Amino acid sequence: MISTIFTSIQVKILAGVRRCGKSTILSMLAEEFEKRGIDKQFIIKRQYNEVDIQDGFSNKDMFNDIKAQIKGKERYYLLLDELQEVDGWEKTVNILLEKYNVDIYVTGSNSKLMSSEISTYLMGRYVLIPVYTLSLR
């Protein structure tokens, strides 16, 4: 499982083409965390598809939404899907890493997610995990 392979790296970025299974992997991670005894209240899942977020939704809105869910010092698992739709998400993820006890998993498309901003805000604090489509051959 991803969480056991990359324990020392804080942000796991799953990137790939559209419809390759990134969101499914996040759902599988949530199930795995629950199987391992992590209470659902400590698993925060958010989907940032264009149709799921309101016009003008900012990285500050994202931060305030997630911050409102974090209570206490316990470890929280953030599963953030299609994060590239939120401008400035890198800043928010960086702040969450610095101020809260979080384990962060991010998905997004290769073309939009892999900007130079990642290297600026998350330098040395993430691992890119490429996700490929499956073939039945």
C-alpha positions in Angstrom: 0.0 0.0 0.0 1.2 3.5 -0.8 1.2 4.6 2.9 3.6 1.9 4.0 6.0 2.4 1.1 6.4 6.2 1.5 6.2 6.7 5.2 8.9 9.4 5.4 7.6 11.5 2.5 4.7 13.7 3.5 2.8 14.4 0.3 2.0 11.7 -2.2 0.9 13.1 -5.5 -0.8 10.6 -7.8 -0.7 12.0 -11.3 -1.9 10.6 -14.6 -4.1 11.0 -17.6 -7.9 11.4 -17.3 -9.8 8.3 -16.4 -6.8 6.2 -15.4 -8.0 5.3 -11.9 -6.6 8.0 -9.6 -9.9 8.6 -7.8 -10.4 4.9 -7.4 -7.0 4.6 -5.8 -8.0 7.3 -3.3 -11.2 5.4 -2.5 -9.1 2.3 -2.0 -6.8 4.1 0.4 -9.7 5.4 2.5 -11.0 1.8 2.8 -7.5 0.5 3.7 -7.1 3.2 6.4 -10.5 2.1 7.9 -9.4 -1.6 7.8 -6.3 -0.6 9.7 -8.5 0.9 12.5 -8.4 4.6 11.6 -11.7 6.2 12.5 -13.6 7.8 9.7 -13.5 11.2 11.4 -9.8 11.3 10.8 -10.1 10.6 7.1 -10.9 13.8 5.2 -11.9 13.3 1.6 -12.5 16.2 -0.8 -13.2 16.2 -4.5 -12.3 19.3 -6.4 -13.8 18.6 -9.9 -14.8 21.6 -11.9 -18.5 20.8 -11.3 -18.1 20.1 -7.6 -16.6 23.4 -6.5 -18.3 26.8 -6.6 -17.1 29.6 -8.9 -14.4 31.6 -7.2 -13.4 28.7 -4.8 -9.9 29.6 -3.6 -7.1 28.0 -1.8 -8.1 30.0 1.2 -11.6 28.4 1.0 -10.0 25.0 0.7 -7.8 25.7 3.8 -10.7 27.0 5.9 -12.8 23.9 4.9 -10.1 21.4 5.9 -9.1 23.3 9.0 -12.7 23.2 10.2 -12.5 19.4 10.1 -9.3 19.1 12.1 -9.8 19.0 15.8 -7.1 18.2 18.2 -3.6 16.8 17.7 -4.6 13.4 16.2 -3.2 12.4 12.8 -5.5 13.2 9.9 -5.4 11.6 6.5 -6.3 14.1 3.7 -7.4 12.6 0.4 -7.7 15.5 -2.1 -9.0 14.6 -5.5 -8.5 16.7 -8.7 -6.6 19.3 -6.7 -5.3 21.1 -9.8 -8.8 22.8 -10.1 -8.0 25.0 -7.0 -5.6 27.8 -7.9 -2.8 28.1 -5.3 -3.5 24.6 -3.8 0.3 24.2 -3.2 0.3 27.0 -0.7 -2.5 25.5 1.3 -1.0 22.0 1.2 2.3 23.5 2.5 0.6 25.3 5.3 -1.3 22.1 6.3 2.0 20.2 6.4 3.7 22.8 8.6 0.9 23.4 11.1 -1.1 20.2 11.4 -0.5 16.5 11.9 -1.6 15.3 8.5 -0.7 12.7 5.9 -1.7 14.0 2.5 -2.6 12.2 -0.7 -3.3 14.3 -3.9 -4.6 13.4 -7.3 -4.6 15.4 -10.5 -4.0 15.4 -14.2 -0.4 15.4 -15.4 -0.9 18.5 -17.6 -2.4 20.8 -15.0 -0.9 19.5 -11.7 2.8 19.5 -12.5 3.6 23.2 -12.4 6.7 24.9 -11.2 4.7 26.0 -8.1 5.1 22.5 -6.7 8.8 22.7 -6.6 8.6 26.2 -5.0 6.2 25.3 -2.1 6.7 21.6 -1.6 10.4 21.1 -2.5 11.7 17.9 -1.0 8.3 17.3 0.7 6.5 15.2 -2.0 6.8 12.2 -4.2 5.2 11.9 -7.6 3.5 8.6 -8.2 2.6 8.1 -11.8 -0.7 6.3 -12.5 -1.2 4.5 -15.8 -4.3 3.1 -17.4 -4.7 -0.7 -17.2 -4.7 -2.9 -20.2 -6.6 -6.2 -20.3 -4.2 -7.7 -22.8 
